[in-house]
Amino acid sequence: MLRLVAVAAALASLCGCAAVVLALLGFAGTLVALPAGFGAGGTAVAAWIWWRSREWSDSRLCLFQDRLLVVQGRRLTPVLWDRIETATLAAGAARWVAAAGDVTLGQVLTLVQPNGVSLTLKPRQFGLDPAVCRDLILRYRDDAAARARLPEFDSALDLRGRPVQAHELRRSLR
């Protein structure tokens, strides 16, 4: 992403310099306007990319053959696929699991494990729609053949050495 910002900024600088040179040499206004427009466009693209990248969070959702890893800042939470009992978007999931009643869907995904431990996460922090994230987790929990296409988990060092690539996740869903 930073490379794209650098390229856009370099293009903007180059076009701005070309516009100044053409203006100093006395060329017609249309010849000056074209590089100036490209320069302004490059500056706008670089500023937009920089602004959007500031909004990214440090949260990552990592899917492996045997487990799901939730990385939120410096906190790493592993959850084995076969230990996920329930994945729900119901508000107040602990009360909802215990007693049937009116259910209100929220933006927080709760993964309940058999030992009563629950993990809550906000899928929007990972750039995912909450309902799609819930469906994805339930699909991988229930479908061992789909999980077999996910990468194997080697160690916690893999998280630092090889960042998760979005195209790999899309390819595994096919």
C-alpha positions as CSV (number, residue, x, y, z in Angstrom):
1,M,0.0,0.0,0.0
2,L,2.8,2.4,0.8
3,R,4.4,1.6,-2.5
4,L,1.2,2.8,-4.2
5,V,1.2,6.0,-2.2
6,A,4.9,6.5,-3.2
7,V,4.2,6.0,-6.8
8,A,1.2,8.3,-6.8
9,A,3.2,11.0,-5.0
10,A,6.1,10.6,-7.5
11,L,3.7,10.9,-10.4
12,A,2.2,14.0,-8.9
13,S,5.7,15.5,-8.4
14,L,6.8,14.6,-11.9
15,C,3.7,16.0,-13.5
16,G,3.9,19.2,-11.4
17,C,7.5,19.7,-12.5
18,A,6.5,19.2,-16.1
19,A,3.7,21.7,-15.8
20,V,6.1,24.3,-14.3
21,V,8.7,23.7,-17.1
22,L,6.0,24.0,-19.8
23,A,4.7,27.2,-18.3
24,L,8.2,28.7,-18.0
25,L,8.9,27.8,-21.7
26,G,5.7,29.6,-22.7
27,F,3.7,26.7,-24.2
28,A,0.0,26.9,-24.6
29,G,-2.3,26.5,-21.6
30,T,-3.6,23.2,-22.8
31,L,-0.1,21.7,-22.7
32,V,0.4,23.0,-19.2
33,A,-3.1,21.9,-18.0
34,L,-2.6,18.2,-18.8
35,P,0.4,17.5,-16.6
36,A,-1.0,19.8,-13.9
37,G,-4.2,17.8,-13.9
38,F,-2.3,14.5,-13.6
39,G,-0.3,16.1,-10.8
40,A,-3.4,17.1,-8.9
41,G,-4.9,13.7,-9.5
42,G,-1.8,11.9,-8.3
43,T,-1.8,14.1,-5.2
44,A,-5.5,13.3,-4.6
45,V,-5.0,9.6,-5.0
46,A,-2.0,9.6,-2.6
47,A,-3.9,11.5,0.0
48,W,-6.9,9.3,-0.3
49,I,-4.8,6.1,0.1
50,W,-3.0,7.5,3.1
51,W,-6.3,8.5,4.7
52,R,-7.9,5.1,4.2
53,S,-4.8,3.2,5.4
54,R,-5.0,5.1,8.7
55,E,-8.3,3.5,9.5
56,W,-7.0,-0.1,9.3
57,S,-6.9,-1.9,12.6
58,D,-4.3,-4.3,13.9
59,S,-6.8,-7.1,14.1
60,R,-6.4,-10.2,12.0
61,L,-8.5,-13.3,11.6
62,C,-6.3,-16.3,10.6
63,L,-7.9,-19.5,9.3
64,F,-5.9,-22.8,9.5
65,Q,-6.7,-26.4,9.0
66,D,-7.0,-27.2,12.7
67,R,-7.7,-23.8,14.3
68,L,-8.9,-20.3,14.0
69,L,-6.6,-17.6,15.3
70,V,-7.9,-14.2,16.4
71,V,-5.1,-11.6,16.6
72,Q,-6.2,-8.3,18.2
73,G,-3.2,-6.0,18.7
74,R,-0.8,-8.0,20.8
75,R,-3.4,-10.6,22.0
76,L,-3.4,-13.9,20.2
77,T,-6.4,-16.2,20.8
78,P,-6.4,-19.7,19.3
79,V,-9.6,-21.7,18.9
80,L,-9.7,-25.2,17.6
81,W,-12.4,-25.9,15.0
82,D,-13.8,-28.9,16.8
83,R,-14.1,-26.9,20.1
84,I,-16.5,-24.3,18.6
85,E,-19.9,-25.3,19.9
86,T,-21.9,-22.2,18.8
87,A,-21.2,-19.1,16.7
88,T,-23.9,-16.5,17.1
89,L,-24.6,-12.8,16.5
90,A,-27.3,-12.8,19.1
91,A,-27.1,-9.9,21.5
92,G,-26.5,-11.3,25.0
93,A,-25.3,-14.7,23.7
94,A,-24.8,-16.2,27.1
95,R,-28.4,-15.6,28.1
96,W,-29.7,-16.6,24.6
97,V,-28.0,-20.0,24.7
98,A,-29.4,-20.7,28.2
99,A,-33.0,-19.7,27.4
100,A,-35.1,-19.4,24.2
101,G,-36.8,-16.1,23.6
102,D,-36.7,-13.1,21.4
103,V,-33.3,-12.8,19.7
104,T,-31.8,-9.5,18.6
105,L,-28.9,-9.8,16.1
106,G,-25.9,-7.5,16.7
107,Q,-22.5,-6.7,15.3
108,V,-20.6,-8.9,17.8
109,L,-19.8,-12.5,17.0
110,T,-19.6,-14.8,20.0
111,L,-17.9,-18.2,19.7
112,V,-19.0,-20.5,22.5
113,Q,-16.9,-23.5,23.5
114,P,-18.0,-26.6,25.4
115,N,-16.2,-25.6,28.6
116,G,-18.3,-22.5,28.8
117,V,-15.5,-20.1,27.6
118,S,-16.7,-17.7,25.0
119,L,-14.7,-15.5,22.6
120,T,-16.3,-12.3,21.4
121,L,-15.1,-10.4,18.4
122,K,-16.3,-7.7,16.1
123,P,-16.1,-8.9,12.5
124,R,-16.1,-5.3,11.2
125,Q,-12.6,-4.8,12.8
126,F,-11.4,-7.5,10.4
127,G,-13.1,-6.0,7.4
128,L,-15.8,-8.6,7.3
129,D,-19.6,-8.5,7.4
130,P,-20.8,-10.0,10.6
131,A,-23.3,-12.5,9.0
132,V,-20.7,-13.6,6.4
133,C,-18.0,-14.1,9.1
134,R,-20.4,-16.2,11.2
135,D,-21.3,-18.3,8.1
136,L,-17.7,-18.7,7.2
137,I,-16.7,-19.9,10.6
138,L,-19.7,-22.3,10.8
139,R,-18.8,-23.7,7.3
140,Y,-15.2,-24.4,8.3
141,R,-16.3,-25.9,11.6
142,D,-18.7,-28.3,9.9
143,D,-16.8,-29.1,6.6
144,A,-13.5,-30.9,7.1
145,A,-13.0,-31.0,3.3
146,A,-13.1,-27.2,3.1
147,R,-10.7,-27.0,6.0
148,A,-8.3,-29.3,4.3
149,R,-7.7,-26.5,1.7
150,L,-6.6,-24.1,4.3
151,P,-2.9,-23.7,5.2
152,E,-1.4,-25.7,8.0
153,F,-0.5,-24.0,11.3
154,D,3.2,-24.2,11.9
155,S,3.9,-21.9,14.9
156,A,3.2,-18.4,16.2
157,L,6.3,-17.2,14.3
158,D,4.4,-17.8,11.0
159,L,2.1,-15.0,11.9
160,R,5.0,-12.6,11.9
161,G,6.9,-14.1,8.9
162,R,4.1,-14.6,6.4
163,P,1.1,-12.1,6.5
164,V,-2.3,-13.5,5.5
165,Q,-3.0,-12.9,1.9
166,A,-6.7,-12.2,1.0
167,H,-6.4,-13.9,-2.4
168,E,-5.5,-17.2,-0.6
169,L,-8.7,-17.0,1.4
170,R,-10.8,-16.3,-1.7
171,R,-9.2,-19.2,-3.5
172,S,-10.0,-21.6,-0.6
173,L,-13.7,-20.7,-0.6
174,R,-14.2,-21.9,-4.2
